[in-house]
Amino acid sequence: MLVYGVAILAGCYLIGQIIGQLLGRVLNIDANVGGVGFAMLFLILVNQWMHRKKWFTKEMESGIEFWNKMYIPVIVAMSSIQNVKGAISSGMVAVLAGIIPTAICFFMIPYISKLSKSKMKD
């Protein structure tokens, strides 16, 4: 079952990469636009769906947890091969695609922190 968790993660990653490549082509950018982000979104959605259906087992969760612990090193390695100069020279879309989500995350931190504190009190 551990393998199923890794397979779910790999499937979400592949689908995210395909969508990121297609989005890059649609926007006329020779790069993957948000492939890892789409993959993580799909993983969250599949995870929730499988939990609701009671198909998600502890062993499957172990497979995903393993890669969860490896997430930062993998992302750092993946970002090191990105063509930043090519993305920036392709236009402002690539720059805005990085700046806007980052700014939204910074502004959301206080609200998320309040939510987690209120849930801890209950």
C-alpha positions as CSV (number, residue, x, y, z in Angstrom):
1,M,0.0,0.0,0.0
2,L,3.0,2.3,0.5
3,V,3.6,2.1,-3.2
4,Y,0.0,3.3,-3.9
5,G,0.7,6.5,-2.0
6,V,3.8,7.1,-4.0
7,A,1.9,6.2,-7.2
8,I,-0.8,8.8,-6.3
9,L,1.8,11.4,-5.8
10,A,3.6,10.5,-9.0
11,G,0.3,10.6,-11.0
12,C,-0.6,14.0,-9.6
13,Y,2.9,15.2,-10.4
14,L,2.8,14.0,-14.0
15,I,-0.7,15.6,-14.6
16,G,0.5,18.8,-13.0
17,Q,3.6,18.9,-15.3
18,I,1.5,18.3,-18.4
19,I,-0.9,21.1,-17.5
20,G,2.0,23.4,-16.6
21,Q,3.6,22.7,-20.1
22,L,0.3,23.2,-21.8
23,L,-0.3,26.5,-19.9
24,G,3.2,27.6,-20.9
25,R,2.4,26.9,-24.6
26,V,-0.9,28.7,-24.4
27,L,0.8,31.8,-22.9
28,N,3.6,31.6,-25.5
29,I,6.2,31.0,-22.8
30,D,8.9,28.3,-23.4
31,A,8.6,27.0,-19.8
32,N,6.4,25.0,-17.4
33,V,4.0,27.4,-15.8
34,G,2.9,26.2,-12.4
35,G,3.3,22.5,-12.9
36,V,4.4,21.7,-9.4
37,G,1.6,23.9,-8.0
38,F,-1.0,22.1,-10.1
39,A,0.4,18.8,-8.9
40,M,0.1,19.8,-5.2
41,L,-3.4,21.0,-5.8
42,F,-4.4,17.7,-7.4
43,L,-2.7,15.8,-4.6
44,I,-4.8,17.7,-2.0
45,L,-8.0,17.1,-4.0
46,V,-7.3,13.4,-4.5
47,N,-6.3,13.0,-0.9
48,Q,-9.6,14.6,0.3
49,W,-11.7,12.7,-2.1
50,M,-10.1,9.4,-1.1
51,H,-10.5,10.2,2.6
52,R,-14.2,10.9,2.0
53,K,-14.6,7.6,0.2
54,K,-12.6,5.8,3.0
55,W,-10.2,4.5,0.4
56,F,-7.1,6.2,1.9
57,T,-5.2,3.9,4.2
58,K,-2.4,4.6,6.7
59,E,0.0,2.7,4.4
60,M,-0.9,4.9,1.5
61,E,-0.4,8.0,3.7
62,S,3.1,6.7,4.6
63,G,4.0,6.8,0.9
64,I,2.9,10.4,0.6
65,E,4.4,11.4,4.0
66,F,7.8,10.2,2.8
67,W,7.8,12.6,-0.1
68,N,6.3,15.3,2.0
69,K,9.5,15.2,4.1
70,M,11.5,15.4,0.8
71,Y,9.5,18.2,-0.6
72,I,11.8,21.1,0.1
73,P,15.0,19.4,-1.3
74,V,13.1,18.3,-4.4
75,I,11.7,21.7,-5.1
76,V,15.1,23.4,-4.6
77,A,16.6,20.9,-7.0
78,M,13.8,21.4,-9.5
79,S,14.0,25.2,-9.3
80,S,17.7,25.2,-9.9
81,I,17.1,23.9,-13.4
82,Q,14.5,26.5,-14.3
83,N,15.4,29.0,-17.0
84,V,14.7,32.2,-15.0
85,K,16.3,34.5,-17.6
86,G,14.2,32.9,-20.4
87,A,11.0,33.3,-18.3
88,I,11.6,36.9,-17.5
89,S,12.5,37.8,-21.1
90,S,9.2,36.1,-22.2
91,G,7.2,38.9,-20.6
92,M,5.6,40.1,-17.5
93,V,3.3,37.1,-17.1
94,A,6.1,35.0,-15.7
95,V,7.2,37.8,-13.3
96,L,3.6,38.4,-12.1
97,A,3.0,34.6,-11.8
98,G,5.7,34.6,-9.2
99,I,5.1,37.9,-7.4
100,I,1.3,37.8,-7.1
101,P,1.0,34.4,-5.4
102,T,3.9,35.2,-3.1
103,A,2.3,38.5,-2.0
104,I,-1.0,36.8,-1.4
105,C,0.7,34.1,0.8
106,F,2.4,36.8,2.8
107,F,-0.9,38.6,3.4
108,M,-2.7,35.4,4.3
109,I,-0.3,34.3,7.0
110,P,-1.9,36.4,9.8
111,Y,-5.4,35.1,8.9
112,I,-4.3,31.5,8.7
113,S,-2.5,32.0,12.0
114,K,-5.6,33.3,13.7
115,L,-7.6,30.3,12.3
116,S,-5.2,27.8,13.7
117,K,-5.0,29.5,17.1
118,S,-8.8,29.6,17.3
119,K,-9.0,25.8,16.5
120,M,-6.3,25.0,19.1
121,K,-8.4,26.8,21.8
122,D,-11.5,24.7,21.0
